[in-house]
Amino acid sequence: MSFHKKDQEIMAEEKLREAQMTPEDSIIRSYYDETAEYYDHSRFENTYGSFIHRQERSILLKEITNIQGVNVDLCCGTGRFMEFACYGVDASSKMVAQAKLKHGNKEFFVEDAANTHFGNECADTIFCFHVFMHLSETKTTEIIDEAHRILRPGGMFIFDFPSKSRRALFNKQKEGWHGASGYTIDEITKQAGEKLRIKTYYGVLFFPIHRLPSWLRKYFFHFDSILCRSIFKKYASYLVIVLVKK
Ligand SMILES: C[S@@+](CC[C@H](N)C(=O)[O-])C[C@H]1O[C@@H](n2cnc3c(N)ncnc32)[C@H](O)[C@@H]1O
């Protein structure tokens, strides 16, 4: 089993990737290149962003018991969750540059999450946050397939996506590519196919916290977190699914 592909192979693939980049990929990459410097501040240094961050981090703390393992943060952005991974992958070199500033001891690769340099069956855990909401179903399937290729049998793939059940409840429309895709758990497990089985799933953000005054939000945290793990969890704004490679 080879851990990384060879240098020549990587260079040839990089060229091919540039040539093959779809308009969808280019738009998303350019957006994050331009956003990189103020991404952390604008998204997570406020009561709404930190609320979501705390809930997602608590899921990773529960599920990733071996943070020293071969763990990959796919679409790592500025490295928000790199404490759980040794490798980060992202299409935006500017986002990766920010991640490197915070995690100098980790390895990063600027590449498409659907076409990485990793060898087959080398990773223990792969996770991917705040990404599938942007992508088409085709791209999402490609990334799930790639994660499956890289994962060792028994390895976990953890990712989030907007809940379609929640959207149906509030008759919420799609909002351009930013919130392009919502799924039910059944749809995602179908997309993952026979090769990955569902271990569990969690909700994130049950209450419309953004509608509350900032000072009030923190008082909802524990109640919201309880609902996100209850029988009502599929109605949370986002779902985090844990799949295991068979
Ligand atoms: C909203 S950010 C999320 C970053 C990080 N996962 C987090 O939760 O903070 C989305 C990231 O996905 C990256 N991305 C989008 N499509 C990608 C693809 N096909 N391959 C690699 N990275 C991609 C973007 O460059 C961006 O950094």
The ligand as a MOL file (V3000), in Angstrom:
LIG
                    3D

  0  0  0     0  0            999 V3000
M  V30 BEGIN CTAB
M  V30 COUNTS 27 29 0 0 0
M  V30 BEGIN ATOM
M  V30 1 C -17.0450 27.3790 3.7770 0
M  V30 2 S -15.3700 26.9250 3.5660 0 CHG=1
M  V30 3 C -15.2130 25.7090 4.8400 0
M  V30 4 C -13.8050 25.5440 5.3280 0
M  V30 5 C -13.6580 24.5840 6.5070 0
M  V30 6 N -13.9990 23.2210 6.1460 0
M  V30 7 C -14.5060 25.0410 7.6690 0
M  V30 8 O -15.4720 24.3500 8.0180 0
M  V30 9 O -14.2010 26.1090 8.2220 0 CHG=-1
M  V30 10 C -15.3940 25.9210 2.1140 0
M  V30 11 C -14.0060 25.5110 1.6620 0
M  V30 12 O -14.1330 24.4600 0.7140 0
M  V30 13 C -13.1410 24.6640 -0.2980 0
M  V30 14 N -13.5770 23.9220 -1.4790 0
M  V30 15 C -14.7260 24.0590 -2.1750 0
M  V30 16 N -14.7740 23.1750 -3.1840 0
M  V30 17 C -13.6220 22.4620 -3.1310 0
M  V30 18 C -13.0960 21.3880 -3.8920 0
M  V30 19 N -13.7490 20.8730 -4.9210 0
M  V30 20 N -11.8950 20.9020 -3.5570 0
M  V30 21 C -11.2030 21.4070 -2.5050 0
M  V30 22 N -11.6480 22.4280 -1.7470 0
M  V30 23 C -12.8540 22.9460 -2.0510 0
M  V30 24 C -13.0990 26.1640 -0.4680 0
M  V30 25 O -11.9170 26.5840 -1.0940 0
M  V30 26 C -13.2310 26.6210 0.9870 0
M  V30 27 O -11.9970 26.7640 1.5990 0
M  V30 END ATOM
M  V30 BEGIN BOND
M  V30 1 1 1 2
M  V30 2 1 2 3
M  V30 3 1 2 10
M  V30 4 1 3 4
M  V30 5 1 4 5
M  V30 6 1 5 6
M  V30 7 1 5 7
M  V30 8 2 7 8
M  V30 9 1 7 9
M  V30 10 1 10 11
M  V30 11 1 11 12
M  V30 12 1 11 26
M  V30 13 1 12 13
M  V30 14 1 13 14
M  V30 15 1 13 24
M  V30 16 1 14 15
M  V30 17 1 14 23
M  V30 18 2 15 16
M  V30 19 1 16 17
M  V30 20 1 17 18
M  V30 21 2 17 23
M  V30 22 1 18 19
M  V30 23 2 18 20
M  V30 24 1 20 21
M  V30 25 2 21 22
M  V30 26 1 22 23
M  V30 27 1 24 25
M  V30 28 1 24 26
M  V30 29 1 26 27
M  V30 END BOND
M  V30 END CTAB
M  END
